[in-house]
Amino acid sequence: MTNPRIPYRLSSARPKLPDFQDKKILVHFVVNVEHWQFESAMPRTIITPPHGKETIPDVPNFSWADYGMRAGMPRLLELLDGIPASTSINAGVIDAYPSAAEAMLKAGWEFIGHGMHQKATNHVEGGEEQLITACLDKIEKFTGARPRGWLSPGLRETVDSPDLMKKAGLDYVCDWVVDDLPSWMTTKHGPLLAMPYNLEVNDSIIYAVERHATGEMLKRLLHTLRRFETETSDNPRVLAIGLHPHLISVPHRIHELDGMIELLRASDQTVFTTGSAICDWFSAAQTPEA
């Protein structure tokens, strides 16, 4: 099967887009803020149990993520102070980590739906549609604004997910990582925007999955930025950077985020922005009908 939602085309054949605020590289920091439930199996692990037998509660692996919410979040908030950013937030964070949720709201981050808790898929008891609605309702009640974007836990969807997202009123989703610019998706309820989200310049992939040494993320960002700088004569680029408090914000890695921000600020082509701002820019320039 070819892509059932986004028609195929070479990125080099895309229509010309205008600059964004006179810049060509749109930097989108996406901070994934998650609620790992103590009474459940952990969605990812850093340490394996003796003899390979998993246990619940999984104290060391739960604590790995919990450390990020306690000690990692202040470091992230400090370094991203004054920088437009988004948080893909499990709605359960609002109850489990209320001061972190308040701090992100005060910082002006855009809130993107990210499920209720950090689970592998959108398959839940009661149905996926109810889950999406419950998450959006909870975030709206807390922030005063209904989320416009969604990033599924682990980027995992069902066959019906885009249809249900559009039905729920969402404008964009970050799960379909097919291009460095947004793409229109087809759904039963109208067009939905596929927002770029990077799986290569992402601390979860680099440090939790591929288990590279510290320094790899900064190196990848440098090479990505330099390549984008050569390609923007054809069209702008969206540079999405996925972050997690328990990964990038540990003491031996937080300097990488500092270095990434410095590197991005040094480029004369970059601008920091949010998912909704990218959505509005692209939607105004290229309608689904076009």
N, C-alpha and C positions, 0 to 999 in steps of 0.2 A: 504494500500500500504506500502510495506517495502521501505527503502531508495532507490530511483530510480537512484542515482548517485554513491553511495559508498557501495560496497558489505559488508554485515555484517560479523563481526568476533569479538570474545572476545579480549580485549586489551592484555590479558595474553598470547594469541596465536600469537602475532605479532612476525615477525622475529627480531633477535637481531640487534641492531644498534650500530655503533661505538660511542665513546664519541665525544663531540664537543669541540675542543681546550682543551682536557684533562679534561673537565667538563661534568657533567651529567644533570644539570638543566639549560635549556636555557631560560633566562629571557628576555621577549620581551615587553617592554613598548610601548603601542600604544596610542598616544595622538590624540584624535578626535577633530579636529579643524574645526569649522563649520560656515557657513553663514546662519543665520536665517533672512529671508527677512522681512523687516519692514512692507511692504504692504500686507503680507500674514498672515494667521493664524499660530500661533506658533506651532512647532512640539511637544513641551512639555511645561507644565506650572508649576510654583511654587505657584501661587496665583490665586484663582478663582474670577471671577467678581461678583459684587453685583447682587443678584437674579439669578445668573447662566447664564446670557446672555453674550455670547462671543462678543467681539468687535474687529474691525480692524480700526486703528492700535491698537495692544495690547501692550501698552507702558511698563507696569511693567514686563511682561514676556519677551519681547524683550530685555529690559534693563538687565534682569537677565543674559542672554547669552552675551550681549554686554559688561557687566562688566568683564566677564571672558576673553574676548579678549583684554580688556584694562588693567585691574589690575591683572588678573589671569595669563596671559601668561608670564609676566616677572618673576613671582615666579617659574613657571614651568621651564622656560629656565635656571634660576639660579640653581635649584636643579638638573636638568638633565645635567648640563654642564659637558662635557667629557664622558657622558654615551651614548653608542649606543642606539638609539631609532628610532621609526617610527612615522610619522604623517599620519593618515587617514584624508585627507584634502578635503573638498568641494572645487572644483576648483574655485568657486566664491570667495573664501577667498583671492585669489591673487589680485583681484580688490578691494574688500571691506575692506580688512585689509592688505595692502601691506607691512607695516613695520613688521607685525607679520610673514608674509610669508618669507620676507627677513631674519628675525632672525632665523627661522627654517632652511632655506637653509644654512646660515652661520654656524649654529650649526652642520651641517652634518647629520641631520635626514633624513631617507628614506621617500620619499613621496609615499603614497599609495592612489589610487583613491577612492573617497568617494562621488560620485555624483557631480553635479554642485552646488546645494544648498541643505539645509537640508530639504528634503521632505520624505514622508513616504515610497514611493516605487520607483522603476525604471520606472514605467509607466509615460511617459511624452508625450506631443504633439510632433509629429515628429518621435517618435519611440525610443525604448530603445537602439537599436544599435547605432543610431546617438548620443544619449546622452553619451554613454560610450566612443565613439571615440572623441567627443568634449572635454570631461573631460581630457582624456589622452593627447590629442593634447595641451590643454592649460597648463597642468602641465609640459609637455615636453618643451614647448616653454619657460617657466619660469625657469626651473631647468637645462635644457640641457640634461636631461635623461628621457626616457620614463618609466613611472611607470610599475613595474612588478606585483604589487599586487592590490587588490580591496577589499573594505569593503563597502557594500551597506548601505545607510542611514537606520538606524533601523534594519540592517541585512535582509531587505526585498527584495525578488527577484520575478521575474516572472518565469514561467515554462522554459522559454528559456534562462534565464540569464547566466548560466554556458556556454552554447554553444556560446553565443555572446561574453562573456569574453574571451574565448579561441580564438575565431575568431579574436578578437581585439589584440591578441598577449600577453595577460596576462599569467603569470606563476602560480599565486596562488590567492585564494580568502579566506577571513576570515569569511564568513557568516555561514559555516557549522560547528557548534561547537560540533562535535561528538566524539572527542577523545583528549587525551593529547599529541598526536603525529600527524604529518601530515598524510593525507590519499590521495591516488589517486582517482580522480573522473573521470567518463566517460562523454565525450561530443561528439557532432557530428564532432568536429574538432580535436579530440585527447585528451590526458589526461591533466587534470588540477588539481593542488594540493589544497586540503582543508587544510588551515592553522589553527592550534588551536587559538581560541580567547575566553577568559574566560567571561562567563556571571555572574559568582558568585563573582569573585574578580574584580569588575568593578564598578566605582563610580556612573555611571548612574543607574544601577540596585539598588545598596545599598542605595543611597541617594535621587535619583529622583523618583524611582519606589516604592521601599520598605520603603523608608523614615526612615531609621534607625538613631539612634543617632551617633554623631561623635565618632569615635573609632572602629566602626564595620569593616571597611575595613582593618585596620591594624591587627585586631584580625583574620579575615578570612585568610589574607595572612600568618600569623604565622602558623595557623593550616594546610593550604595547603602546605606550604614549609616543615613542619615537616613530613607530610604524604609522599610527594614526596621523601624526603630524605630516607625513608624506602623502597621505591619502585624502586629506581634506580639500585639496584642490578640486576633487570630483564631487564631494558631498560631505556635510558634517558627519560626526561620529558620536555615538553615546558610549561613554566609558563608565559602566556600572561596576561598583566595587562592593562585594559582599563581605560583611564583617560580623563577628560574633564576640560577645564580651568575654567568653571563657577561652577564646583562642588568640585573637590579636592583642587582647588587653592584659595578658600575663606579663610579669615584670621583665622577662627576657625578650619580649617581642614588641612591647608598646612603642619602642623607639622606631619600629618600622612604620607605624602609622604616622608618627611625627615626620619621618623622612618622606613618606608618600605625599603628605600634604605639602611639604616644602617643594618637592619635585613638581607637583601639579601647579602650584602657585607660580613657579618660575617660568612656566610655559606661557607664551603670549596668545595661545589659542584656546585656553581652557576657561570654563566657567562652572562653578558649583551650582547645582540645581536639584529639583525634586521630581518625583514621578509625575505628579499632576501638571507641573510646568512643562515637562517634556511632552506629555499627552496633549496639552492645549496647543503647544507650538506645532506639533506634527499634524494634529487634526485640522488646524486652520490652514496649513499649507497643502495638505493632500487629503481630500475627502474620500470616504469609502467608494463613492460612485466613480471618482476619477481613477 
